[in-house]
Amino acid sequence: MKKQYFTLLQLLSCLLPLFGQQTLVKDIFTGLGSSNPQNLVSYQNKIWFTASDGATQRIYSSDGTTAATQPLSIPMTGRSLMKSLIVHQNLLYFGVLHPAATGNQLELWQSNGITSRVVDTIHYSGNLIHLEMFVKNAKIYLHATYNNEKRLYVHTGVHGSSQFVTTLENGGLGAKSEVISGTNFHFVLTNRATTQFKEASIAIQEGSTAAKILWSDNIDLRKNESGTIQIRILNILNDELYYVLDKQKMVNSVLTKDIALYKITKTGVQTKLLALNQAADIAKTSV
């Protein structure tokens, strides 16, 4: 039996080189550095991605040949590319930072693979350090991270139509902060606008600009409370949202903990399912 297994392994080791062979298409960043290709999407029978030639971050397309692996022609002087590419309604969209005399601008660009144009401009203050984009209900949503704060914008497809939706930030425990199910977009909100409360909420956005709060909890600093509230959204099952709540509160030097698995309905009815007071238990809830 062992001999049969050994023979099979030998056969597989001979076949492996026939699969997954790698061929260098083009050396974008010549020398020892890496071009760091990211954000690969398929568009017009080509692979589109972001990469650096050592001087500038650009968008490239490739059909698998060296000659046809070329950067998209857009003016990058004074601009810097955000690493986010999506395809929507047979067009390519991406974000570009453009510091201007009127203030910092996040430009939403649209391209048909040949010509490109700015379809919207979002003004911001501070440092925009990350951008994510996704499509829901024929609209483009933009997660724009400013320092420690995330803001959500929506673009309806009309030039200059981007609107601010809300301020949100990642759920606790280092997991994804949103899930999309059908026409619903769930995410975690954290209120940083007041020194009286530290509040965390689960919200739902259903195609309109306004976000509906399903559930919220807070730590009231006026009552000599301190602590943290972290929410990790897991998934949606049968129109019910499952998440882990980690609330640790110090009241008059006494620490209380509530780490548990919950579910909540679209109408805001919350049910505690399971206490999770150990790190190992929390790890088991990963989806």
Protein Blocks (a to p, Z undefined) as FASTA:
>chain_A
ZZmmmmmmmmmmmmmmmgopacdfbdfbgcjbdfhighiaceehiacddddehjaccddd
dehiaklmccddddfehiacddddddeehiacdddddddfkbpcddddddehlaccdfbd
cddehjdfbdcdddeehiacddddehjaccddddehighiaccfbdcdddehhiafbdce
hjbccdddddfkbckbccddddddehiabdcdfbdcdddfklopacddddddfbdeehia
cddddddddeehiacdddddddddfkopacdfbdcfbfklmmmmpZZ
